[in-house]
Amino acid sequence: MTQTTSLSEDQRDCLQEISNVAMGQAGDHLARLLDSFVILSVPHVAILTPAEIAMAVQAIDEDSVSGICQGFIGGGIAGEAMLLFNDTSFVDLAQLMKFEEELNTLTERELLIDSTNILVGALLRGIAEQLDIEFSFGPPAIMGQHQQLDKVLMSKNVRWDRTLVIEVNYKIEGKNVQCDLLLVITESSLPTLFGKIACLLD
């Protein structure tokens, strides 16, 4: 394992704190938007292989998941955000987002895309502000609907062996809405990211 694909304790702590601040901002934005209380997990930061991601995802019904991904790039750092929803959350999610159309495969896709734009955008803006960079985003793409977790994750054409993954979990109090947001940073971006962290630690 190379130096760029390993994490020191200081790097992990710093990334966890950056993610914690950013997801707090994202959660606050979501709470005001949905007029509901948002329960946030402690961010999990780790170097993982693609096969290890499925094991790392917390509190997701592995038998029935819908997933969507969105690429991002800026300041020499690139990656992909993956949002994984429990299928049981679609009815409540539609109510929260005041989505009045009948739920079917197409309207569920709309809900997934809208949710991704809100959650991913808010989280990455919070991270970018702390690292003094600006991200631009690609269009969201559906990874799979109502499938097993490993099938959704393996739908991606994975081009890396081990890389940095930041995982955060969101729940809406009193509603059956729960999702895991995974930020996967490309391997080639890690030296730049770790350089930014070194500046913050200094």
Secondary structure, 3 states (H helix, E strand, C coil): CCHHHCCCHHHHHHHHHHHHHHHHHHHHHHHHHHCCCEEECCCEEEEECHHHHHHHCCCCCCCCEEEEEEEEEECCEEEEEEEEEEHHHHHHHHHHCCCCCCCCHHHHHHHHHHHHHHHHHHHHHHHHHHHCCCCEECCCEEEEEEECHHHHHCCCCCCCCCEEEEEEEEEECCCCCEEEEEEEECHHHHHHHHHHHHHHHC
